[in-house]
């Protein structure tokens, strides 16, 4: 896998932490995938 790109306009804070969208691609076969990363907020 190569070519990860973060999409800043779709990254946002939520009630439960942070949600980040990015793309990741493979070469053979060439495909681009949209990925989501959820980072939870620390427990209080």
C-alpha positions as CSV (number, residue, x, y, z in Angstrom):
1,X,0.0,0.0,0.0
2,X,1.1,3.5,-0.7
3,X,-0.1,7.0,-1.2
4,X,-2.0,7.8,2.0
5,X,-3.7,11.2,2.0
6,X,-5.6,12.8,4.8
7,X,-8.8,14.6,3.9
8,X,-8.8,17.6,6.2
9,X,-12.3,18.9,5.4
10,X,-13.7,15.6,6.5
11,X,-11.7,15.2,9.7
12,X,-13.7,16.3,12.8
13,X,-14.1,16.1,16.5
14,X,-17.1,14.1,17.7
15,X,-18.7,13.5,21.1
16,X,-16.5,10.4,21.5
17,X,-13.2,11.6,20.1
18,X,-11.8,12.4,16.7
19,X,-12.8,10.9,13.3
20,X,-10.2,11.1,10.5
21,X,-10.8,10.2,6.9
22,X,-8.0,9.3,4.5
23,X,-7.4,7.5,1.3
24,X,-5.0,4.6,0.7
25,X,-4.2,2.9,-2.6
26,X,-2.7,-0.3,-3.9
27,X,-0.8,-0.7,-7.1
28,X,-1.7,-4.0,-8.6
29,X,-4.6,-3.9,-9.1
30,X,-4.8,-0.1,-8.8
31,X,-7.5,0.7,-6.3
32,X,-8.1,3.7,-4.0
33,X,-9.9,3.1,-0.8
34,X,-11.5,5.5,1.6
35,X,-10.5,4.7,5.2
36,X,-11.8,6.0,8.5
37,X,-9.8,6.2,11.8
38,X,-11.7,6.8,15.0
39,X,-9.5,8.0,17.9
40,X,-11.4,7.8,21.2
41,X,-11.3,10.6,23.7
42,X,-9.6,9.8,27.0
43,X,-11.8,8.5,29.7
44,X,-12.6,11.1,32.4
